[in-house]
Amino acid sequence: MSSSIPKKKPRRAIVFLSSFIGTALEQYDFLLYGTAAALVFNKLFFPTLDPLTGALAAIATYATGYVGRPLGSILCGYLGDRYGRKSILLATLIAMGVASTLIGLLPTYASAGIWAPTLLCLLRLIQGIALGGEQGGAILIAVENAPKAKRGLFGSWSSSGGMAGLVLSTLALSLTAKLPEADFLSWGWRLPFLFSMVLVVIGVIARTRLPESHEFEAAKQAGTVSKTPLRTLVRDHKKQILLASIARAGEIAWPINVLVFTTAYAVSQLKIGKPMILNAILIGACISMFGNTFFAAVSDRIGYRRMYIIGTLCAAACVWPYFALINTAQPLLVGLAVAIALGVIHPMMYGPQGALFAGLFGTRVRYSGVGIAHQIGALVGGGITPVLSSLLLARSGGSPWMVALLITVFSLIAALAVKAMGKEIAEHAGDENRDAVPGFSSAAPLGQGSAGR
């Protein structure tokens, strides 16, 4: 026993670096594009259009990435369940890094004509496919290599990496945007994209040293790896996909409300300076990197479902005082509301999410199940809520209280979905080689946590 202890430490460090840095890089690149689309792409890639149409065209290329995400989850989920997690994660990391670097090297419309925006859309689509394949896999490679009592903690590293990517992308463009406008439009905007290649090298080094997941290796040795994981998933796990998608929609609706709706509402309706809101978001994102890990560790003790439900109930209740603080238009109170929303309330759900969702699916279909549920939930909670929020704000004459009601409804429905998951779902999903996997036979089901029976 004692001789095996030293071997675990480097393995855990490698798993951490692979899950955290890999997801940080992919979110950095994906989110960086969104900010650049709002600041420069309309001027450089759509200059023949009027300013408003050019801005809409630039934002449309941003949406192309969201088309690619479900494609990535399906493609990479199939390959990951069929051939293993490690190689697919390495491929998504390289694809994202190369696509982002090429965006930084793209010629503009002035020199390449219509090919410039066409290539921009193509590279954005590749970014979306890479991120769609990354999210489920980065969670699984950590959870499936975790000790049985720390699956929540290990699963949170990918979530924390995603918030680190938000911090890095915001800082990168904030720094380059301080250049004179002519320099920024000429070459300054390219630097953050080119910097992604440095992050790719770090991520590749970590992932090439990453061991394949214990559970996939056990399934492979037992001969239980599915040759048709997507068909198996759709046939046998419809309920798990539905419940995980609903839980994900309720979780992501909260930060999207903060990042998208609150920013627009505070700047346009309350006339609060945009830099103040962005700084508050930056602080909240920094706190959330630690908040995800903290609440995930708590979930290992009290149960993943219980921690997640606590988070959804806090979101449903706290959205009302949140908007009350925002409506004061006092910088300190607004900053406090945003920081707590992103750094404390959201991590209660996002931290344990990786281990919770992984527990709904057996090894044969886990990559596909987690990835597809993530993307369906993100499409509903992240794509629809900003539109609904804007419509509700207009309908209520500029008051945010109907928006608060919308977030409350999303959160409570997510709580019901998580409650419905239950022990029997994890057991029904099962693991075809449960007895061959260390920790499964004696541990609580993955979705329950070590103390959540």
PESULCOR-V274340 format. One line per field, one symbol per residue. psi: psi as a letter, one per 30 degrees, with the letter a starting at -180 (. if undefined). burial: # if it has 16 or more other ideal C-beta (glycine too) atoms within 10 Angstrom, else .. A space follows every 50 residues. Layout:
psi=???
burial=???
This chain:
psi=eeffefffeeeeeeeeeeeeeeeeeeeeeeeeeeeeefefeeeefhffll eeeeeeeeeeeefeefefeeeeeeeeeeeefefleeeeeeeeeeeeeeee eeeffkllefffbffefeeeeeeeeeeeeeeefeeeeeeefeefgllfgg eeeeffeeeeeeeeeeeeeeeefeeffflkeeeefefeffeeeeffeeee eeeeeefffkklkeeeeeeeefggkkfieeeeeeefheeeeeeeeeeeee efeeeeeeedeeeeeeeeefhkkeeeeeeeeeeeeeefeeeeeefeeeff efkeeeeeeeeeeeeeeffefefeeeffgkeeeeeeeeeeeefeeefeee efeeeeeeffkleegeeeeeeeeeeeeeeeefeeeeeeeeeeeeeghgkg feeeeeeeeeeeeeeeeeefelefeeeeeajfheffkkfeffllkefflf gg.
burial=.............########################.########.... ...##.##..##.###.###.###########.###.######.###### ####.#.##......##.###.########################.#.# ####################.##..#.......#...###.##.##..## ..##.##..#..#######.....##..##.##..##..##.######## ################...#.#...##############.########## .###########.###.##..##.###......################# ################################..##..#..##......# .###.###.######.##..#...##..#.####.##.##..######## .#.
